Amino acid sequence: MGEKSDFFNKSDFCNCQLSTVNCQLSTINYQLSTINCQLLIMTTHFITAEIDLTEAPVKLPQAIESHLQKSGQPLRWAITEVDQEKQKVLVEAVVTRD
């Protein structure tokens, strides 16, 4: 009987150690998830910009994109107004910044 009792005690001890290891791994996974979440945090901003229409129509999207890049990473943009007299377009955009 003594041998059987020792076996169960050793087995319980091993299970306890494995549970501790699993708990520690869970903590590490949680910490890594927290780090990943912190790296993905960025803010969005609504901006407006006035762009010259002197560029060729084919180059206008590139001119708008390069202008918006100065304020962040453009997610979307739209030309909302065209001023023929001043030869300018008004662009509204949403950009992200770290």
Helices and strands as residue ranges (DSSP letters): H 2-39, E 43-52, G 57-59, H 60-69, E 73-83, E 88-97
